[in-house]
């Protein structure tokens, strides 16, 4: 084994890891974005010839060499695939009402770390943030995926009204030949009449519906009852903030599936 390979293996998790929206193949040269070049040179203090890790959500993770061109430009030269892209048959959808900026960033970051595959911003009666910045959300998803060693980026939908979203899921369930797509709706203060999410076994394809800070309106709760794929659930004996409820659901789903795979 070459000295360079030994050093790379030793420093693997310390090696900068970046998402690239371009094909990754042996010998491919990719131009780095200005922000990426600045990050590597000014923040990480990387030099010409240093090793970088790249991924694009399709071609696995690749080892690449950094080639600097002047003070602001850089190239990546792909050398070797270090991790293959695995096909993910599991889907975890998070349907949520956008919240205020700093907490929204936390929600996106932690949801990505916990394995969410699809993010669906919803406009409800009590939604605080009705015009979420899609580009900013996507940026935080990428940063979180870079840090947590994910090989893919969650899919991000455009904001839509709650009922429109439910109708889309209904149409999808009718059109597919696979198992029905269940959505667990987290409803506050009904723990005496609905099951706890922690008591359920979650399938490989499911969604979680998280309401806004003010909760769902009475009309929205009535609307949810019209869809047979919606399962109302509660999250315990305390009222959780929107982002905390999302983390709780995603963590439970992750633990449930990991336990199932060990059996």
Buried (B, 14 or more C-beta within 10 A) or exposed (E): EEEEEEEBEEEEEEBBBBBBEBEBEEEBEBBBBEEBBBBBBEEBEBEEEBBBBBBBBEBBBBBBBBBBEEEEBBBBBBBEBBEEBEEEEBBBBBBBBBBEEEBBBBBBBBBBBBBBBBBBBBBBBEBBBEEBEEEEBBBBBBBBBBEBEBBBBBBBBEBBEBBEBBEEBBEEBEEEEEEBBBBBBBBBEEBEEBEEBBEBEBBBBBBBBBBBBBBBBEEBBEBBEEBEBBBBBBBEEEEBEBBBBBBBBBBBBBEBBEEEEEE
